[in-house]
Amino acid sequence: MYNTERQDSTNVYHKALIEFCGYVEKYFPEVAEVTVESTPMITMFPQKMGNLKIEYLPRSEVKKEFKKKGLKYYCVITPMLLKSGEFIVNVIPFRIDYQKNLWTKFKNNEIGYVSDGGIKSRFKYDCHQENLTFLGSEGGFGRIE
């Protein structure tokens, strides 16, 4: 049974992040750490899930970390959305790089975000028990470092 209020493993955003981390561990075992957007929805989530270390970073700091540490991927947990009677939470990894434009090879002062997929976690609201039930996760992506 899942909710949106509690900041523990029963939170839908926490469950979506667990599903994402499970995918990363299964398909990219060489990855030891992921950087996730820090938002009010996920203020008290754990610093580690399975074997993955999780760093929470506000979007306003991404450019600085990209230039300072060479941050390559930044994961975003989307707000829950209702589609076809199901509640959906996506976790999307974005590759970070300098933006290209038509006039110069790179815009050195701007970074861009590129995604090639993500993990979609689906939930259904149970009216009798007044909570959300996890239905499953699907999707994937080709690369993360």
C-alpha positions in Angstrom: 0.0 0.0 0.0 1.4 3.3 -1.1 0.8 7.0 -0.4 2.2 10.5 -1.3 2.4 11.9 2.2 4.9 9.8 4.2 8.6 10.1 3.5 9.4 6.4 3.8 9.3 3.3 1.7 5.5 3.5 1.3 5.8 6.7 -0.6 5.0 6.3 -4.4 8.1 8.4 -5.3 10.3 6.3 -3.1 8.9 3.2 -4.7 9.6 4.6 -8.2 13.1 5.4 -7.2 13.5 1.8 -5.8 12.4 0.5 -9.2 14.8 2.8 -11.1 17.7 1.8 -8.9 16.9 -1.9 -9.3 17.0 -1.4 -13.1 20.4 0.4 -12.9 21.8 -2.4 -10.7 20.6 -5.1 -13.0 21.6 -3.6 -16.3 24.5 -1.3 -15.3 26.3 -3.0 -12.4 29.4 -0.8 -12.9 27.4 2.3 -11.8 28.0 3.0 -8.1 26.2 6.3 -7.8 23.3 8.2 -9.3 22.4 11.9 -8.9 18.7 12.6 -8.4 16.9 16.0 -8.5 16.3 17.2 -5.0 12.6 18.4 -4.7 10.1 18.8 -1.8 8.5 15.5 -2.9 11.7 13.6 -1.9 13.1 15.5 1.1 13.9 12.5 3.3 14.8 9.6 1.0 17.7 7.4 1.8 21.3 8.1 0.7 21.7 4.5 -0.5 19.4 2.0 -2.2 20.8 -1.5 -2.7 24.4 -1.0 -3.8 23.8 2.4 -5.3 24.8 5.6 -3.5 22.2 8.4 -4.2 23.2 12.1 -4.3 20.3 14.5 -4.2 21.0 17.8 -6.0 18.8 20.8 -6.8 18.5 21.6 -10.5 20.0 25.0 -9.8 23.3 23.3 -8.9 23.6 20.9 -11.9 25.6 23.3 -14.1 28.1 23.9 -11.4 28.5 20.2 -10.6 28.8 19.5 -14.4 31.7 22.0 -14.7 33.3 21.1 -11.3 33.0 17.3 -11.2 32.0 16.3 -14.7 28.5 15.2 -13.7 27.3 13.1 -16.7 23.8 12.1 -15.7 21.0 13.7 -13.7 17.8 11.8 -12.8 14.4 13.5 -12.5 11.4 12.0 -10.7 8.3 13.5 -12.3 5.2 14.5 -10.4 2.5 11.8 -10.4 0.2 11.9 -13.4 -3.1 10.2 -13.9 -3.4 8.4 -17.2 -6.0 5.8 -18.3 -7.1 5.3 -14.7 -3.6 4.7 -13.4 -1.2 7.0 -11.5 2.2 7.1 -13.0 5.6 8.2 -11.7 8.5 8.4 -14.1 12.2 8.4 -13.2 14.1 9.7 -16.2 17.9 9.9 -16.5 19.2 12.8 -18.5 22.7 12.9 -20.0 24.2 16.3 -19.5 26.5 18.0 -22.0 27.1 21.3 -23.6 24.4 22.4 -26.0 25.2 22.5 -29.7 23.7 25.1 -31.9 23.7 25.9 -35.6 26.4 28.7 -35.5 29.1 27.3 -33.3 30.2 23.8 -32.3 29.2 24.3 -28.7 27.6 26.9 -26.5 30.2 26.9 -23.7 28.0 28.7 -21.2 24.8 26.5 -21.6 24.2 22.8 -20.8 21.6 20.6 -22.3 19.7 17.5 -21.1 19.2 14.5 -23.3 17.1 11.5 -22.4 16.8 8.1 -24.1 14.1 6.6 -21.9 13.3 6.0 -18.2 11.4 3.8 -15.8 7.6 4.2 -15.4 6.0 3.0 -12.2 2.3 2.4 -12.2 -0.2 2.6 -9.3 -3.9 2.1 -8.9 -6.0 3.9 -6.3 -8.0 1.5 -4.1 -11.2 3.3 -3.0 -12.0 0.8 -0.3 -8.6 0.9 1.4 -8.0 4.6 0.5 -4.4 4.1 -0.8 -2.4 3.3 -3.9 -1.4 -0.2 -5.0 1.8 -0.8 -7.0 1.0 -2.4 -10.3 4.5 -2.7 -11.8 7.2 -0.8 -13.6 8.2 -0.8 -17.3 10.5 1.0 -19.7 14.3 1.2 -19.7 17.2 3.2 -21.1 20.3 2.5 -23.0 23.0 4.1 -21.0 23.9 5.7 -17.6 27.3 6.4 -16.1 
